[in-house]
Amino acid sequence: MKRIDMETILLCAIMAVAGAFGMIAGGAAFAGVRFQECNAVLLAGGGCGLGGILWGILLIFNSNMVSKRG
């Protein structure tokens, strides 16, 4: 079984952070929430949690793709 290289891991992390930021900002904009009135700790925690979940999903998907190629 081949290993995932560092470039793939970093790319997954960057994509997860961008996706989490977009989901949090989009959800807040859709709900009409103002960021000045929000709790910064909850926003940061939600963004980090969502980013971690997305990162895990991307790594699992990419590890399956690497093992199928090898």
KAJO-V856458 format. One record per helix or strand of 2 or more residues. SS is the DSSP state (2 for helix, 1 for strand). FROM is the first residue (numbers start at 0). TO is the last residue. If there is no record, write none. Layout:
# KAJO-V856458
SS;FROM;TO / SS;FROM;TO
This chain:
# KAJO-V856458
2;5;30 / 2;39;68
